[in-house]
Each structure stands twice: as C-alpha cells, then as structure tokens.
Amino acid sequence: MSALTERAPRLGIILGSGLGAVAEALEDAVTIPYTQLPDFPPPSVHGHAGTLSLGTLSGVSVACLSGRKHVYEGGDPGAMRGPVRALKAAGAEALFATNAAGSLDAQVGPGSLMAISDHINMLGVNPLTGPNDDAIGPRFPSLRDAYDPELRRLLHEAAGDLGIALAEGVYLATAGPSFETPAEIRAFRTLGADAVGMSTVPEVILARHAGLRVVAVSAITNLAEGMGGEALSHEQTLRYASAAAGDLTRLIIEFARVFGARG
C-alpha cells in the first residue's frame, strides 16, 4: 500500500468490463496486481484485469483500478471496501466509476456513453451492512447527492469540449449473474431506470460513506432484454465496451484536466 500512499492520488478511477484501455493512457505509470495488495479482492470475470495502476492523467495524480469484485462472484456486498477506503486514506478527493450497462432508452444505443445521475439498488444487499467504523463514516450516510452535481457538470463540460455525445440517466443495479428478463426490464423502466447493470452501486455507497465525491459513466453495450434483436451475452458486452472505450478514455483524460484546473 506504500506505493498508493506515496503517489497520493487526487482521483480514483474504477474500470468496468472491457474498459481497461483507460489504464493504458496513464503517464509515468506503475502497475500492481490486486493479489499483492491487502484487502484488494481479485476479480474472476473476463475483462477485469485485477490491477492497480498509479500515474498521471492531464497532470493529475490518479489511481486506476482495472476490475472490481461483483456481488455475484461471492456474495459479499462489501468486497470493494478495501480498495475504496484505500483511495480515501491515500488522499483521493473523488472517485470516477465506470461500468458496462444495458440501455433502457432506445435512443441511447450500443457504443454510447451515459453519465449516471442517480441509482436504484436492486442488489438486495448493501456494502455497509454490519458494524460501522465511525472513523470512516457515519452509520446512516446520506445518498441525496451520491453522484456529485458539480462533478457531473464538469463531466458534461469535458464531453462538450470533445464533441462526445453524453446522455444522462438513472442506473439500476441487479445482483446477476443472469441477464434480466423482458418482464424485469419493463418493470425497471416503470421504476425510472435508464440503464441496467450488475455493479457500481456498492462502490458508490462505500465512497460516499468515506467522504469521497463521485462521478460515474456507463458505457452502453446493448439495448436491454426485450428491446433488441441480439441475444445478450458477456461477449457482446466486451465487444461494445471496447467500441466505447476510445470515447470514454478521451472523456476521462479531459475530465481529469478540468478537474485538476478547478482544484
């Protein structure tokens, strides 16, 4: 953990399925496998490298986590508490979370990017269940502005500067690992969801509990079940995540520049 502390990252970035290209954009980077870091859970899903990369983007010191542990990999909703709390302890101010997600909006198709404005937790679990560490955060943290409005404004500013179309909407998390049924998707649309996936919400809750500001983007990899003609698969997720990775990498680099300038 000394390398993380020495680099003192201002911004932490968590990369979802097929989005590891962002880590390759780091300057002056060092990469450490999760297996060499205490309390960093190695992911078991293809497309998640399981490495921590430390470097700079647009002059801002960042810690880039390539991969996450999902609830469906072992049932522990707090599996990412180690990495998130390590970022906070090292001095990070904010967390930029990314994921691959299915769209519930036919106008936001595969290859698109969506800024997350809020979430709906359908995981059935919460990463703060159990004893609370008052030194880290309160027993009952507020999620009113879980996705920081000012950081989201900077994100849209960065997207506009680059000419990247950036939708905005509500992300709904399910436990997985099976994809959703058409009936579930219809229900989720009624609830107000714009995208659906199997991650991110636990990290956001942990980050807000620890006092980190949060901004998040979904790389849209498919239209949700019942909305498109192609059968859903993880291979499809990786394929379209790769297609969106170029724009997402450029967006994160520009966001880091704007974030650093406003800091």
NORQUI-V655148 format. One line per field, one symbol per residue. ss: DSSP state (2 for helix, 1 for strand, 0 for the rest). psi: psi as a letter, one per 30 degrees, with the letter a starting at -180 (. if undefined). burial: # if it has 9 or more other ideal C-beta (glycine too) atoms within 8 Angstrom, else .. A space follows every 10 residues. Layout:
ss: ???
psi: ???
burial: ???
This chain:
ss: 0222222000 1111100000 2222001111 1112220000 0000000000 1111111001 1111110000 2220000000 2222222220 0001111111 1110000000 0011111111 1100000000 0000000000 0000000022 2222222222 2200011111 1111000000 0222222222 2000111000 2222222222 0011111111 1110000000 0002222222 2222222222 2222222222 220
psi: feeeeefikf kkkkkakggf fefffkkhkk kkkefgkkgj kklgkkfjeh kkkkakkhfk kljjjjllkl effffjfgfg eeeefeeeff gkflkjkllk lkkgjffiak flkkkkfllk jgfglkfgka kkjffellei kkgehejkee eeeeeeeeee efgkkjlkak kkklfafkll leeeeeeeee fgkflkagae eeeeeeeeef gklkkkkkjk flklkfflfk kkleeeeeef eeefeeeeee eeeeeeeeee ef.
burial: ..###.#.## ########## ###.##..#. ####..#..# ###.#.##.# ########.# ########## #.#...#### ########.# ##.####### #####..### .#####..## .##..###.. ......#... #....###.. ##.######. .#.#.##### ######...# ...###.##. ..######## ########## .######### #####.#... .#.#.##### #####.#### ########## ...
